[in-house]
Amino acid sequence: MSQFVLAAGGTGGHMTPAQGLAEVLIARGHHVALVTDARGARIPALFEGIQTHILPAGRVSGGPLGWLRAWQSIRDGRAMARRLYQSFEPSAVIGFGGYPALPALLAALKTGVPAIVHEQNAVLGRVNRLLAGRVDAIATAYPEVSRISRRAAAKVHLVGNPVRAEVKALRDLPYPPLDEHGPFRVLVTGGSQGATILSDVVPEGLSMLPPAFRRRLQVTQQARAEDLERVRARYAEFGIPADVATYLPDLPERLGWSHLVIARAGASTLAELTVAGRPAILVPLPSAMDDHQTANVRELVAAGGARSIPQTDFTPVNLAKQMQKLGLEPDALANAARRAWDAGRPDAAERLADLVEGLAA
């Protein structure tokens, strides 16, 4: 039995795969502690009952003064992490990206504890890029990840992106039956932070579908708090049954009975779509660092499990066109679901746990 520290930035994209690894390590009899920031500690239903430590970690931005403040914050966080390691004595520290992971990994490198980074995206993130040459291993979610130096390439291990157990359980369930007269269930999600562009476009786009198709729709949409009432009002105006909320605690269940997902192209979203085998229309976030969401979708789009629309082209008219191409042909959707399922890596958490245990040994 070993002890492991998981360090993750405070967004769902970093925290969800960390949760997936934690579940496997705990099931194997190990102890796990989490290092994150205040945002990560507030995400519901993740790391409940697990020892959690909030470390200071400033963003390296804002010019010379901002850099100085960030470095001081990182130094303070590293000192706190070293004190934690004196009592917790981890066998390895695993970083999942985001600035809160940086001081925890720096402390591991300083004290000789094996250090691993996991990259969820198809482009190596800033913190992982900074440490890639110094850590013991780099676990990736995609076969091709850009921004990895030649020197660090020998450390790369393809494992996939861990998902929660509730999502993994969907893999054994069939794609929901769909015919031209039955309900057509659509799940709309912008990730852990929501997405206003989806609130702006999706209700309007669905309203443009032929009446017979529109009457079949059953929509679940995650929206930002400031968009909530506006989105509800639009669906009511169009006569489309819709459940709109800022947070969906039963998201895996809703994913399981969805026929189509409309979403951003975050790494965790794509991992869940492929593990569950659900077709999607994806809208990459153009402001994502290094445009990594556009890179993320390439594998799934090439496999035929999703369609990608650049945000500049994501209009109600274009969405309605794509919906009709997919929704009016049940066989096309079922085929896309199979192709998405084939692209999944459901054993990602187990493979990452194997790598972690091997290095710790």
C-alpha positions in Angstrom: 0.0 0.0 0.0 1.3 3.4 -1.0 0.4 7.0 -0.7 -0.1 9.4 -3.6 -0.6 13.1 -4.0 -2.8 14.2 -6.9 -2.3 17.9 -7.9 -4.9 19.5 -10.2 -6.0 23.0 -11.2 -9.5 24.1 -10.2 -11.4 23.3 -13.4 -13.4 20.2 -14.2 -11.0 19.5 -17.1 -8.2 18.9 -14.5 -10.2 17.6 -11.6 -12.3 15.0 -13.3 -9.4 12.8 -14.6 -7.7 13.2 -11.2 -10.9 11.9 -9.6 -10.9 8.9 -12.1 -7.3 8.0 -11.0 -8.1 8.5 -7.3 -11.0 6.0 -7.6 -8.7 3.3 -9.0 -5.9 3.9 -6.6 -8.2 3.8 -3.6 -9.8 0.6 -4.9 -6.3 -0.9 -5.1 -5.8 -0.1 -1.4 -3.7 3.1 -1.7 -4.1 6.3 0.2 -4.7 9.5 -1.8 -4.5 13.2 -1.0 -5.5 16.1 -3.3 -3.7 19.4 -3.9 -5.8 22.0 -5.6 -7.0 25.6 -5.3 -10.2 27.1 -3.8 -12.1 26.5 -7.1 -11.2 22.9 -7.3 -12.2 22.3 -3.6 -15.7 23.7 -4.4 -16.5 21.4 -7.3 -19.4 19.2 -6.1 -19.2 15.4 -6.0 -15.5 15.2 -6.5 -12.9 14.0 -4.0 -15.6 13.7 -1.2 -14.0 12.3 1.9 -10.4 12.6 0.5 -7.8 14.6 2.3 -7.6 17.9 0.4 -5.0 20.7 0.7 -5.4 24.2 -0.9 -2.1 25.7 -2.0 -1.3 29.2 -3.2 -0.4 29.3 -6.9 -0.4 32.5 -8.8 -0.9 32.8 -12.5 2.3 33.9 -14.3 0.8 37.0 -16.0 0.4 40.8 -15.6 3.9 41.9 -16.5 7.1 42.0 -14.3 5.1 42.9 -11.1 2.6 40.1 -11.8 5.4 37.6 -12.4 7.1 38.5 -9.2 3.9 38.1 -7.2 3.2 34.8 -9.0 6.6 33.4 -8.2 6.3 34.4 -4.6 3.0 32.6 -4.4 4.5 29.5 -6.1 7.4 29.5 -3.7 5.0 29.7 -0.8 2.9 26.8 -2.2 6.1 24.7 -2.8 7.1 25.2 0.9 3.6 24.1 2.0 3.8 21.1 -0.2 7.2 20.1 1.2 5.8 20.3 4.7 2.8 18.1 3.6 5.2 15.5 2.1 7.1 15.3 5.4 3.9 14.0 7.1 2.1 12.3 4.2 5.3 10.8 2.6 3.9 10.2 -0.9 5.3 7.5 -3.1 4.7 9.7 -6.2 3.1 13.0 -7.1 0.8 13.2 -10.1 0.1 16.5 -11.7 -2.9 17.1 -14.0 -2.1 20.6 -15.2 -3.2 24.0 -14.0 -1.2 26.4 -11.9 -2.1 24.8 -8.5 -0.3 21.7 -9.7 3.0 23.6 -10.2 4.1 24.0 -6.5 3.2 20.4 -5.7 5.3 19.1 -8.5 8.2 21.5 -7.8 8.2 20.2 -4.2 8.3 16.6 -5.4 11.3 17.4 -7.7 13.1 19.2 -4.9 12.6 16.3 -2.4 13.3 13.4 -4.9 9.7 12.1 -4.9 8.8 10.6 -8.3 6.8 13.1 -10.4 4.4 12.4 -13.2 2.3 14.7 -15.3 -0.9 13.8 -17.1 -1.9 15.8 -20.2 -5.6 15.7 -21.1 -5.4 17.8 -24.3 -3.8 17.3 -27.7 -1.4 20.2 -27.0 0.9 20.1 -23.9 -0.3 22.7 -21.4 1.8 25.5 -20.0 2.6 23.9 -16.6 3.2 20.5 -18.1 5.4 22.0 -20.8 7.4 23.8 -18.1 8.1 20.6 -16.2 8.2 18.0 -19.0 12.0 17.8 -19.1 12.2 17.2 -15.4 9.4 14.8 -14.5 9.8 11.0 -14.6 6.9 10.3 -17.0 4.4 12.1 -19.2 1.0 10.4 -19.6 -1.1 11.5 -22.5 -4.7 11.2 -23.7 -3.9 11.3 -27.4 -1.4 9.5 -29.6 -0.2 12.8 -31.0 0.4 15.7 -28.6 2.1 18.8 -29.8 4.6 21.0 -27.9 6.4 17.9 -26.5 10.2 18.4 -27.0 12.3 15.6 -28.5 14.2 15.3 -25.3 10.9 14.6 -23.4 9.4 12.3 -26.0 11.0 9.2 -24.5 9.0 9.7 -21.3 5.6 9.7 -23.0 3.0 7.0 -22.2 -0.3 6.9 -24.0 -3.0 6.1 -21.4 -6.1 8.0 -22.3 -8.1 10.4 -20.2 -9.6 8.9 -17.0 -13.4 9.3 -16.5 -15.6 8.8 -13.5 -16.9 5.3 -12.7 -20.5 6.5 -13.5 -19.5 7.4 -17.0 -17.5 4.2 -17.5 -20.5 2.2 -16.6 -22.3 3.6 -19.6 -19.9 1.8 -22.0 -21.8 -1.5 -21.5 -25.2 0.1 -22.2 -26.6 0.2 -25.8 -27.2 3.3 -27.7 -30.8 4.4 -26.9 -33.4 3.2 -29.4 -34.3 5.8 -31.9 -37.0 5.9 -34.6 -38.6 8.6 -36.7 -41.5 9.0 -34.3 -40.0 8.6 -30.9 -38.4 11.2 -28.6 -35.1 12.7 -29.7 -33.0 13.6 -26.6 -30.4 16.3 -26.8 -27.8 17.1 -24.2 -26.1 20.5 -24.4 -23.1 21.2 -22.2 -20.4 23.8 -22.1 -18.2 22.0 -19.6 -17.8 22.9 -15.9 -18.1 26.6 -16.7 -21.0 26.6 -19.2 -20.8 28.4 -22.5 -22.8 31.4 -23.5 -22.4 30.7 -27.2 -24.4 27.5 -26.8 -27.1 29.5 -24.9 -27.2 32.0 -27.7 -27.3 29.6 -30.6 -28.8 26.2 -29.7 -32.4 27.2 -28.8 -32.7 29.3 -32.0 -31.2 26.5 -34.1 -33.5 23.9 -32.7 -36.5 26.2 -33.4 -35.6 26.1 -37.1 -36.0 22.3 -37.4 -39.1 21.0 -39.3 -42.2 20.9 -37.0 -42.4 17.1 -36.9 -38.8 16.9 -35.8 -39.0 19.8 -33.4 -42.0 18.1 -31.6 -39.9 15.1 -30.8 -37.1 17.1 -29.0 -36.4 16.7 -25.3 -33.5 19.0 -24.3 -31.2 19.1 -21.3 -29.0 22.1 -21.3 -26.3 23.3 -18.9 -26.1 27.1 -18.9 -24.3 29.9 -17.0 -26.3 31.4 -14.2 -26.6 34.7 -16.0 -28.1 32.9 -19.1 -30.4 30.6 -17.2 -33.8 32.4 -17.4 -33.2 33.7 -20.9 -32.6 30.2 -22.2 -35.6 28.8 -20.4 -37.8 31.6 -21.9 -36.6 30.9 -25.4 -37.3 27.2 -25.2 -40.8 28.0 -23.8 -41.4 30.4 -26.6 -40.5 27.7 -29.2 -42.5 25.0 -27.4 -39.5 22.8 -26.9 -39.4 20.8 -23.7 -36.2 21.7 -21.9 -34.6 21.2 -18.6 -32.1 24.0 -18.1 -29.7 24.2 -15.1 -26.3 25.6 -14.1 -25.2 22.3 -12.8 -26.2 18.7 -13.7 -25.3 16.4 -10.8 -26.7 13.4 -12.8 -24.8 14.3 -16.0 -23.6 10.7 -16.6 -27.2 9.4 -16.4 -28.4 12.1 -18.8 -25.5 11.3 -21.1 -26.6 7.7 -21.1 -30.0 8.4 -22.5 -29.0 11.1 -24.9 -29.2 10.6 -28.7 -27.0 13.6 -29.5 -24.7 15.9 -27.5 -23.9 19.5 -28.4 -20.8 20.6 -26.5 -17.5 22.4 -26.2 -14.5 20.3 -27.1 -12.9 20.0 -23.6 -10.8 17.0 -23.0 -13.1 15.5 -20.3 -16.1 16.0 -22.5 -14.5 14.1 -25.3 -13.3 11.3 -23.1 -16.8 10.9 -21.7 -18.4 10.9 -25.2 -16.0 8.2 -26.5 -16.2 6.0 -23.4 -20.0 6.2 -23.5 -20.3 6.1 -27.3 -22.4 9.1 -27.9 -22.3 11.2 -31.2 -21.8 14.9 -30.9 -21.7 18.3 -32.6 -18.7 20.0 -31.1 -17.8 23.7 -30.9 -14.2 24.2 -29.9 -13.5 27.2 -27.7 -11.4 29.5 -29.9 -9.8 31.3 -27.0 -8.4 28.1 -25.4 -4.7 28.2 -25.0 -2.9 27.1 -28.2 -6.3 26.4 -29.7 -6.1 23.0 -28.0 -9.8 22.2 -28.3 -9.6 22.3 -32.1 -6.7 19.8 -31.8 -8.7 17.7 -29.4 -11.6 17.1 -31.8 -9.4 15.8 -34.7 -9.2 12.2 -33.7 -13.0 11.8 -33.0 -14.0 13.7 -36.1 -11.7 11.6 -38.3 -13.2 8.5 -36.7 -16.7 9.6 -37.7 -18.0 10.0 -34.2 -18.6 13.7 -34.2 -18.9 16.8 -36.3 -17.0 20.0 -35.5 -18.2 23.5 -36.2 -15.8 26.5 -35.6 -17.4 29.1 -33.4 -17.3 31.6 -36.2 -19.6 29.3 -38.2 -21.7 28.2 -35.3 -25.0 29.9 -36.2 -28.6 28.7 -35.7 -28.9 28.0 -39.4 -25.8 25.9 -39.6 -26.7 24.0 -36.4 -30.2 23.3 -37.8 -28.6 21.9 -41.0 -26.3 19.6 -39.1 -29.1 18.5 -36.9 -31.3 17.5 -39.8 -28.4 15.6 -41.5 -28.0 13.5 -38.3 -31.4 13.5 -36.7 -33.5 12.5 -39.7 -31.3 9.4 -40.3 -31.4 7.2 -37.2 -28.9 4.8 -38.8 -26.4 7.7 -39.3 -26.6 8.6 -35.6 -26.3 5.0 -34.5 -23.3 4.6 -36.8 -21.7 7.8 -35.4 -22.3 6.4 -31.8 -20.4 3.2 -32.7 -17.5 5.1 -34.2 -17.4 7.3 -31.0 -17.4 4.2 -28.9 -14.6 2.6 -30.9 -12.5 5.8 -30.2 -12.9 5.5 -26.4 -10.1 4.5 -24.0 -12.2 3.2 -21.1 -9.2 1.7 -19.2 -7.4 5.1 -19.0 -7.6 5.3 -15.2 -6.3 1.7 -14.8 -3.4 2.3 -17.3 -2.5 5.6 -15.5 -2.6 3.8 -12.1 -0.3 1.0 -13.5 2.2 3.7 -14.6 2.0 5.5 -11.2 2.5 2.2 -9.3 5.4 1.2 -11.5 7.2 4.4 -10.9 6.5 4.4 -7.2 7.9 0.9 -6.9 
